[in-house]
Amino acid sequence: MTELGLAILGSGYMGRTYAECISKYNTRARLAAVAGGSRAPGLAADYGVAYEPTYAGLLARPDVDAVLVATPHADHRNQVIAAAEAGKHVLVEKPMATSVADCDAMIAACRSAGVVLEVIQTLRFRGTAHRRGAYDPRPVAVPRLRDRRGSVARAARAWRRVPRHGRA
């Protein structure tokens, strides 16, 4: 099996986390390039890979087989569709998108292009999940969003109406 060339779009905390994991803990994948964000040149230099100043440049690289999208979730739709149109497989950070319609468009684009689309979340093995000792799949706590009167439902409806949360 040949090595999979992975590129990272996004140079924040998760972009750096993925760069570390791809570089050190994968035997069939290699980090090929980094783009996106003000920290991308430094991240690329830290891992000895190419920095691409534009997403289009990243997608045009022949050594990139798949793109890991670690950007703000409101940007995911267009970035995933562009990757699919370029023939690149996609790993996209959760949440997949800000609406069901955007998710459907992303899925349709990847199906049409014949590329794989995967949504990822990387919290299972973080230190906070291990505070009770050995890993236990039961949740440590169930988070609840409440308004000032204690209503979970009213608080959730209000939160969803905020545009940056997707107006879901």
Number of C-alpha atoms within 10 A of each C-alpha: 4 6 12 17 19 24 31 30 24 23 25 17 11 16 25 21 12 18 26 16 13 20 15 12 11 13 10 11 17 21 26 27 28 33 27 22 16 12 16 24 19 13 24 22 13 12 16 13 16 18 21 20 15 13 17 14 11 24 24 13 15 10 16 21 21 24 26 25 29 24 21 14 18 18 14 23 22 14 20 28 21 18 27 27 17 16 19 27 23 24 20 24 21 17 15 22 24 19 16 12 11 17 17 12 16 24 20 14 20 22 13 11 17 14 20 15 20 14 14 15 9 11 9 12 9 9 9 10 17 14 11 9 7 8 12 12 9 7 8 12 6 5 7 12 12 13 14 8 8 11 12 13 13 14 16 14 12 11 17 13 12 11 11 12 14 15 13 12
